[in-house]
Amino acid sequence: MYQPFNLTGRAAVVTGGNGGIGYGMASALLAAGASVAIWGSNAEKTQRARLQLAQDCGDASRVHAFVCDVGDEAQVEAAFTQSVAALGRVDACFANAGVSSKGVVLTEMSLEEFRRVQRVNVEGVFLTFRAAARHMAQHGQGGSLVATASTAAVEGAARNSHYGASKGAVTSMVRALAVELARHRIRVNSILPGWIETDMTEKSVHNSKFADAVLPRIPVRRWGRIEDFGGIAVYLASDASAYATGEQFLIDGGYTKF
């Protein structure tokens, strides 16, 4: 029987899994049978997410949560070690944690603001992937690394140059690592979300002026939902994507095509 999306016995880490797109990914991975460790920088929010995910999947033993600032090297190393101890091993790692920009024009942007975004969005992916790749190469069974980038990586985003730079860097990192890590049977891909309803985008999507300008540019005529990322997460964690690496998966309702 063809069951490539059955993740029973698999284990995954999802950074930023305590909300938004990461939560949607973690929920779907659990529904497909995987065990999951979510990471979040806010302890209370992360614990609430763990309890809700455990309730929804009906098996608390498959849900673990760790507090981690992905921009901090020591915290990433500690959280990954804890995740391996809890899960047994890690087969898929979703570097999803990220921060948004503050809508600053280049001529008024401080170096501190530029670095704030790179610290989490670029360095956080690097640190997370490094820990995961070391583990996957050591246990010799391969695995899947997935980074959450953004359509800002491929489109011009005014007043968001530092955010666009961070997401463009991630997609370039993914392509390089797909080639570098293939010999270890590690696949590396990126997901580029469009406009998705999350806490991060709440102010924008609920602003009528913004909605009137952007929604007509989305062919499916709605904002994305966190549930829209469950399928791609399960696919990239599963054997169904065994020959897919170095790719950018646009999940944007057709926004970048119109």
Rosetta blueprint (number, residue, H / E / L):
1 M L
2 Y L
3 Q L
4 P L
5 F L
6 N L
7 L L
8 T L
9 G L
10 R L
11 A E
12 A E
13 V E
14 V E
15 T E
16 G L
17 G L
18 N L
19 G L
20 G H
21 I H
22 G H
23 Y H
24 G H
25 M H
26 A H
27 S H
28 A H
29 L H
30 L H
31 A H
32 A L
33 G L
34 A L
35 S E
36 V E
37 A E
38 I E
39 W E
40 G E
41 S L
42 N L
43 A H
44 E H
45 K H
46 T H
47 Q H
48 R H
49 A H
50 R H
51 L H
52 Q H
53 L H
54 A H
55 Q H
56 D H
57 C H
58 G L
59 D L
60 A H
61 S H
62 R H
63 V E
64 H E
65 A E
66 F E
67 V E
68 C L
69 D L
70 V L
71 G L
72 D L
73 E H
74 A H
75 Q H
76 V H
77 E H
78 A H
79 A H
80 F H
81 T H
82 Q H
83 S H
84 V H
85 A H
86 A H
87 L H
88 G L
89 R L
90 V L
91 D L
92 A E
93 C E
94 F E
95 A E
96 N L
97 A L
98 G L
99 V L
100 S L
101 S L
102 K L
103 G L
104 V L
105 V L
106 L H
107 T H
108 E H
109 M L
110 S L
111 L H
112 E H
113 E H
114 F H
115 R H
116 R H
117 V H
118 Q H
119 R H
120 V H
121 N H
122 V H
123 E H
124 G H
125 V H
126 F H
127 L H
128 T H
129 F H
130 R H
131 A H
132 A H
133 A H
134 R H
135 H H
136 M H
137 A H
138 Q H
139 H H
140 G L
141 Q L
142 G L
143 G E
144 S E
145 L E
146 V E
147 A E
148 T E
149 A L
150 S L
151 T H
152 A H
153 A H
154 V L
155 E L
156 G L
157 A L
158 A L
159 R L
160 N L
161 S H
162 H H
163 Y H
164 G H
165 A H
166 S H
167 K H
168 G H
169 A H
170 V H
171 T H
172 S H
173 M H
174 V H
175 R H
176 A H
177 L H
178 A H
179 V H
180 E H
181 L L
182 A H
183 R H
184 H H
185 R L
186 I E
187 R E
188 V E
189 N E
190 S E
191 I E
192 L E
193 P E
194 G L
195 W L
196 I E
197 E L
198 T L
199 D L
200 M L
201 T L
202 E H
203 K H
204 S H
205 V H
206 H L
207 N L
208 S H
209 K H
210 F H
211 A H
212 D H
213 A H
214 V H
215 L H
216 P H
217 R H
218 I L
219 P L
220 V L
221 R L
222 R L
223 W L
224 G E
225 R L
226 I H
227 E H
228 D H
229 F H
230 G H
231 G H
232 I H
233 A H
234 V H
235 Y H
236 L H
237 A H
238 S L
239 D H
240 A H
241 S H
242 A L
243 Y L
244 A L
245 T L
246 G L
247 E L
248 Q E
249 F E
250 L E
251 I E
252 D L
253 G L
254 G L
255 Y H
256 T H
257 K H
258 F L
